[in-house]
């Protein structure tokens, strides 16, 4: 199976120059944990995740300010490019789904942006893979027990 058969489309992205607070707001609004980071031309630069934001807030230099400065202000004060994971590991729509899943396991990452001709066209996440497995198991149960 190819990645494009399972990937989510209509992907929310964020520009590298936007604030970490903008990233968090977008994640909460869309109920997602991974945002591909793009430049002004839409070229993939990295990925920012909820984990990246937590690591920033709990880093020694920043954590000591929590309480005297709000987390909101701390996130507003830093650009996405300074907290994102880069370079981004990505796949193409016609890549093999199993190879993409193995890549995610090997690199211990929860998502892969799907890029076609330099543009983000989708994203494949661990949740997409789990849903696929559950659907396959449900189909097997229906076939096994008529």
C-alpha positions, -999 to +999 in steps of 0.1 A: +000+000+000+012+035-008+014+064+017-012+084-002-039+058+005-036+065+042-023+100+046-043+129+060-047+158+036-057+194+042-026+196+065-022+225+088+013+240+085+031+269+101+058+293+089+091+292+106+089+328+116+056+325+135+056+322+173+055+290+193+023+303+207+008+304+172+019+268+168+002+258+200-030+277+191-031+259+157-025+225+173-053+230+198-078+243+172-072+214+149-067+188+177-033+177+163+002+172+177+024+178+147+028+208+124+050+208+093+070+240+093+074+257+059+090+288+046+072+316+028+072+296-004+057+265+012+090+245+012+092+220+041+118+231+067+110+210+098+082+198+121+071+213+154+053+190+178+036+194+212+067+176+226+090+203+211+070+230+229+070+211+262+108+206+259+112+243+253+091+253+283+109+228+306+144+236+294+165+249+323+168+285+311+131+288+304+116+268+332+130+290+359+109+319+345+076+301+347+056+317+375+071+351+371+064+350+333+033+332+319+038+302+296+018+321+270+043+350+271+072+325+269+057+308+239+050+342+222+086+352+226+102+324+206+099+316+169+089+282+156+123+279+139+140+279+173+120+250+187+112+228+157+128+195+148+149+199+117+156+188+091+122+172+086+121+135+077+094+132+050+080+107+025+065+110-010+028+100-017+039+070-037+063+056-010+055+023+005+034+026+037+054-002+054+087+015+047+072+048+061+061+030+093+095+014+097+111+048+093+089+062+120+098+033+144+135+035+136+137+073+141+111+073+170+089+099+154+052+102+154+046+116+120+060+121+085+050+150+063+042+139+028+059+160+002+053+161-036+075+184-057+086+202-027+052+210-013+035+195+017+005+175+004-003+154+035+009+139+067+010+103+079+009+099+117+011+070+141-027+074+147-033+069+110-013+037+111-031+025+142-065+032+127-055+012+096-044-018+118-077-017+138-098-015+106-079-045+092-084-065+124-122-056+124-125-067+088-108-100+097-131-106+127-162-100+104-149-125+079-140-150+106-173-148+124-202-143+099 
